[in-house]
């Protein structure tokens, strides 16, 4: 039982980073593919497409910070909490990164034909980032309440 | 998912505002190489059936077209393509029925769709009812009938093109970067190409060619 608890604790400890990275990979893939497609159609402004495509990478950074903030010393008392906190935060980061990738792709698609909407078209991606930040901040707050 | 392909296609302006094709046929063909083989082959098949201007007039009559459509619907598992083919079949059957009625003809017997299309049965049952009693289901019927009666082919074509444009825009409204977006794009592009191809001088020459072909066929039959 104790061993099971510790295994769950390790899963929870690494989940924010692993799941965040998986989400970032998918999100950046979506944005990157859209950027590559748009580059075939425009004559300049490639850099901003690449910048937008890289937006979902922030979830990996949040994952790293959460993983580093969770208590490194695992005990049967704190492992269940670490598991729940880590996995739930990781899931939130994964979904936000994949959704943000799709939002970035839409922004690239819109601004390719109408460059003046570039800023506004990024609003949905920024909102999604906001939700990822909520998940990140409250994971940090709750990590401080876990038994050491 | 076709993120790269959808983003590589230029925006299509509505046919009432378009001045030129935003992408050439050759370049579109190149971009469509990014499709999966099964998507590419089915899109190509559907395009051959539903091209706004058929490549040749001699190859298709109602029955063979209907047969090809049924064959396609039986073999295609892509929902968006099936829906669009069914939409176009419905539209073409209704326009053909309205045209036959205007010319004082009877409706096909046996039906060209082998009786499977409930619409044909409805049309036959309500042949003497105005608009076949279908004007509430298909609100565009009265407008189309007016253009048919007043012999305004350009207005008729524009109305039908607009209907197809709206259907495709509704089906693939916000980009989902799926095959549906590509399918809608290709058919809308085909509508634009046909619209931009309107040329009264070329039409006159084409009409003369067709008239000659018909005259040749008739003289051969008489011999």
Contacts between the chains, C-beta under 8 A, distances in Angstrom:
chain1	res1	chain2	res2	distance
A	30	B	1	7.5
A	30	B	3	5.4
A	30	B	177	7.7
A	31	B	3	8.0
A	33	B	1	7.9
A	33	B	3	3.6
A	33	B	4	4.2
A	33	B	7	7.5
A	34	B	3	4.5
A	34	B	4	6.8
A	34	B	6	7.6
A	34	B	7	4.3
A	34	B	177	7.5
A	35	B	7	7.4
A	36	B	4	5.1
A	36	B	7	7.7
A	36	B	8	7.9
A	37	B	3	6.5
A	37	B	4	3.8
A	37	B	5	6.2
A	37	B	6	6.6
A	37	B	7	3.2
A	37	B	8	3.7
A	37	B	9	7.9
A	38	B	7	4.4
A	38	B	8	7.0
A	40	B	8	4.4
A	40	B	31	7.6
A	41	B	7	7.5
A	41	B	8	5.9
A	41	B	9	7.6
A	41	B	10	5.6
A	102	B	177	7.4
A	105	B	3	5.1
A	105	B	7	6.8
A	105	B	175	7.7
A	105	B	177	6.2
A	106	B	174	7.4
A	106	B	175	5.7
A	108	B	7	5.8
A	109	B	6	6.4
A	109	B	7	4.9
A	109	B	175	5.6
A	112	B	7	6.4
A	112	B	11	8.0
A	113	B	10	6.6
A	113	B	11	3.7
A	114	B	11	7.6
